[in-house]
Amino acid sequence: MPAGSGCDVDAADFTALLSDLAEAGLVRLQEAAQPLELLTHPADIQELQRFGVGGPNIKSSHFIAMAKAVILARWKLGIWPLFRAVESIKRRRPALPVAPEREYLRALVEIYRKLRPLFMARRDKCLLDALTLIEFLASYSIYPNWVFGVRQNAFAAHCWVQLESLVLDDDLENVCDYSVIMRC
């Protein structure tokens, strides 16, 4: 992860995150360190194609959904331990989710990208960015996965949003550097 990307997590924060996840029963900590395995092969995932010049029109309802998403995400990450935020995402997802039409999804993600600078600084962490996108899409009954990964060499932790094999909020070359440790 390049310096200044806003997604670097120091070892103490990561250890606390792992402890919270283990306490919630979302991960199992093992005594002996074992190498991480990639759960997703880069060939299995793809990037959501971005719009060129122009793109979808932003309506007041999009602005309201974005404001609500930012408030919810900041509140969840500021008040709750991370495992509770993860659990809230998992509980909300329907048992049989309906996949949205791809162009509709693409338009909503582009609207999110356009509105993001109005609500969040570039330096905001990937946790906030990913959770805000998840909350924004939930306003439209779209429930993607929150994916967490770690990189072993020059340790870093990162998270992103994926719907099935489609990465919504990051570049493929970035997420392929990480071994997935949790998908919720």
N, C-alpha and C positions, 0 to 999 in steps of 0.2 A: 504494500500500500504506500503510495507516495506520501511524503511528509506534507502535512497541511490538508489532507483529504477529509479530515474530520471523522474518520472511522477507525482510527487506531484506538486500541483499548490496552491499558497497561495491565501488567500481570496481576496486580492486586484486585483491580476491577473484574478481570476475567475469573479469578478464583472465587470472588464473591458471587458472580453470576452463576458459575458452576454449582456452588453451594446452594443457592436459591433454587436452581433447577432440580438438583438432587433431592432437596427437601420437599419439593412439590411432586416428586416421583416422575419427573419428565426425562431425567437421564440417570444412569447408574454409574457411579464412580467406582473405578477398579483400583486395587492396591498397586499392582504392577503396571507401569506405563507400557502401553502398546501403541504401535504406530496407527495413525488414523487411516481409514480407507475412504476413498471417494465413494459417496453413495450415488452420485450422479456423474456419469461420464459426459464430458463436454459435447460429444456427438448427440447426446440425449436432450440437450437443452438448446433453445434458440432465443434470440433477442426480438423483442417487439419492434417492428419497423416504425421509425419515427416519421413524422410529417416533414415535408420540406418547408418552403415559404408558405405562410398562411396557416392552414389547419382549421380545426373546428371553431365555431363561434362560441364565446363564453357568455353564458346567460347568468342572470342574477341567482338562479337556483344553484348553479355550480359554485358561485362565490359563497353562498350560504353553506353549502355542503362542505366546502373547503374550510371555512371558519369553524364549523362544528368539528370537523376531523382534527384540526390543529388543537383545538381546546381539549378534546377527548384524549388525544395522544399525549399532550403535555401533562394533563392531569394524571393519566395512568402511569406514565413514566416518572412523574414527580412524587406521587403519593404512594403508589403500590410497589411492592417488590416485583421484579421482572416476571417471576413465575405467575403472578396473578394477572398481569397483562396478557401473557401467553394463554392462560386458561380462559380468559374472557373471549379471546379470538376463537379458540377451539370450541367453546360452548355455543357461540353464535352461529357457527357454520351449520347449515342444514345437513341432514343425514344424506340426502341425495341432491347435491348441488347441481344446478343447471348451468352449463357452460354458456357464457354470453357469446353473442355474435362477435366475431373478431374485429370487425371495423368499429363496432360500438365500443368495445373495450379499448381499442387503439385511440379512439377519439377522447374517451374519458381520461386515459393516461396522459394524453397530450394536453388536455385542459389542466390536469393536475400540475404538469411540468410548467405550464405558463403561469399558473397562480402561485406556485410554490415560492418564488422570490418575494411576493408581497407579504408572506406570512412567516417565512423562515430564512435565517441567514445561511449563506453558503457553508459556513463552518459548523452548522448544526450536525449532530452525529447521525450515523446511519440508522440507529435505533429509532430516533424521532422521525426521520424521513420515511422509513419503511412503515412504521405504525400509522403515520398520518395517511399514507397512500392506502393502507388497508382500511382505515376508517372512512376515507373518502369513497372508495369503491363499495364499501358496505352500504353507503347511502343509496346506491343503485342496485342493491341486492347481488353484488358480485363479491365472492368470498375467496380471495387468493390465499396462498400459503406464505407464512413468514419463515424464511429460511436463514439459519445461523450456520456460519462456517468459521473455521480457523485455518491459519497458515502456519506451518511449522518452522520453516526457515525464515528468520527475521519475524518472529512471532507477531501475529496480528489476528484480531477477531473482526468479523464483519457480518452484516445481515442484509438481506434483500427480499424482494417480493416476487413470487412466482405463481403463475396460474398454470397448473399442469407442468408442461415443459417450457413454458414461455416466461422468460425473465422480463419483468415489467419496468423496473426502476434502476437498472444498472447495465453496464456493458459486459458482454460475454467474456472478454479477455480479463476483466476484473474478477468476476465470480468464479471463473475456472481456476484461479489461483488458490481457492479455498476448498478444504475438505468439509463437506456438510456434516454437522454434528446433530442438528435438530431441524425438523420441518414441522410446523404446526399451522 
